[in-house]
Structure formats: C-alpha cells, structure tokens
C-alpha cells in the first residue's frame, strides 16, 4: 500500500514537472528555455561569496595603506560601497544584458540568478519593472558606489558624504519600490512571485534585501549629521565676518565722536604739536604689545587647527576658538578707545 502511494506521489510530481517545467511561482508563469542548475547550492554560494569577500578585504587593505587615518568605521563603509559597486555593475549588469536567455544559461552568474529567482520569479520573465529598476541601478548607483569608495580612500570628506547621501537615498527608494510592488501584487491581485518555503521567502527575499534598508539608513544618518555640523561651522564663520564689519563701523563712529569732542574741548588746544604727532603715529601703527598679542592669537589658532587635523576633533572647536579670539580683540579695541578718550579729556 505504501509503495502504491509513493508511486502516486511520484507520478503526480512528474506530471507537474512536465506541465510547468520549472520550479517558480506562480506556477502558471512561462519561463522559456529553462534548464536546471548543474552546480549544487553550496558550490554556487561558496564560489561567489569567496570572490566577493576577497574583493572587499583587498580593497580595505589598499585603503588602509593609502590612507593611514582610515578608521574602522570608514573601512566598513568602504567595504560596503565596494560590495555595492561590484553587485550593481557586474552581477546586476549581467542580468540586464542577459535577461532574455538567463533561464537556459549555466555560468556562475546565471545559476545564482536562477537560484535567487525562486524568491522572485520576475527575474526569469523579463519583467518590465525589474528591467527598469536594474538598469537604473547599473547606470547610476553602481558607478556612484565606486566613487564613494574612492572618496573614502582619498579622505575627501565632501565628495564622500555627497555621494554617500545620494546612493543611500537611491538604495532606500529602490528597495521601497521592490517590496511595494510585490506587496500590492499579492494583496490586490493574489499573485505571489516567491515560493512559500522559509528559505526562499524569509532568507532570500526578505533577508538578502534587508541590508539595503539597514546600512543605507545608518549611512544617511551619518552623512546628515556631518553635513549639519559643517553648515553650523560655516554659519558661525559668516557671523564672525559680519561682526568684524560691524565692529569696524562702530570703531569709525567712536573715532568720529572722539574727534568732535577734541575739536570742541578747550583743553585739547593746549596740546603740543609733539603730542598730536604722537597720536597720529599711534593711529597709523599699532603698539608693540598689540602686535605681539595678535601674533600670539594667530599662533594659538594655528596650533588648534593642527590639533584638529591631527586628532580629528570636532569641526566646531576651531570656529569657537576663533569666535573667542574675535571677542577678545573687540574688547581690547574698546578698552584702547576708552583710554584714548580719557587721556584726551584730561
């Protein structure tokens, strides 16, 4: 009896295989020229995973050799963008070029795509949405990922965070469209492109796409924070420059008032010509003390800039120190002006 049941099951599977001739869902989908993989799953994943790992480790090693200040966080971002650039340009580029004949090929990339398509059969049917989104990925996110990796190696912070922001937003947008189209197809049309087994739905479909949600969100937050800090420093520097111009204007006003007081004050007429000449000389050339103090302040700014570049300190520290020096300079100018006015009145 048991042998008879086994015969029925096997004959049913054979009939199903002859009728559909492929393992993809939905079962009625047409996959022309499908040929099963010739390599086992461990062999396919092992070869591909080993090659990608060697590539990332090699690029990180080169990055640390070129840029001695490369931190482990930067090395992680470098490995990520190297992985994205390779997958987008080569693996997904292979799909865009060979989507029509992919089901019948047996090279390593084709067998990987046929295995992943068990979680999304649209890759086997030249689906228009998949072709559009993958072509966009190949032409934009792939090259920009390599550009972000290059910027990290060279230590170009501005270029790194611009490209990192663009690529991260593109990844999040693409994954949202990818999951969204599958969700609405299943909800409103009852069409499921993934096999129901845990391996294909949760590991392939959900798990393999999850990093393109988590990592871009982290990198986007990092770039947003860095750009925000840079803009705050720029605003402080602009406010300092504006304060310098207003301070010079107020100094001219004070000097004008002082001249008026001196012209109407009778005691100023008793001044000797030598004292007036000394006043003019003091206006033209600052005192030795003020020159030395300015030099000391400039030296302090240079030391703090060197410490910032050496220790990778917060960018606000330089702006804050310059702001303090600027305040001290204004206080010194006001004090000197007060002393001059007091001396002239006496």
ABEGO torsion letter per residue (X at the ends): XAAAAAAAAAAAAAAAAAAAGBABOBAABBBBGBBBBABBAAAAAAAAAAAAAAAAAAAAAAAAAABAABBAAAAAAAAAAAAAAAAAAAAAAAAAAAAAAAAABABAAAAAAAAAAAABAAAAAGBAAAAAAAAAAAAAAAAAAAAAAAAAAAGBAAAAAAAAAAAAAAAAAAAAAAAAAAAAAAAAAGBBABBABAAAAAAAAAAAAAAAAAAAAAAAAAAAAAAAAAAAAAAAAAAAAAAAAAAAAAAAAAAAAAAAAAAABAAAAABBAAAAAAAAAAAABBBAAAAAAAAAAAAAAAAAAAAAAAAGBBAAAAAAAAAAAAAAAAAAAAAAAAAAAAAAAX
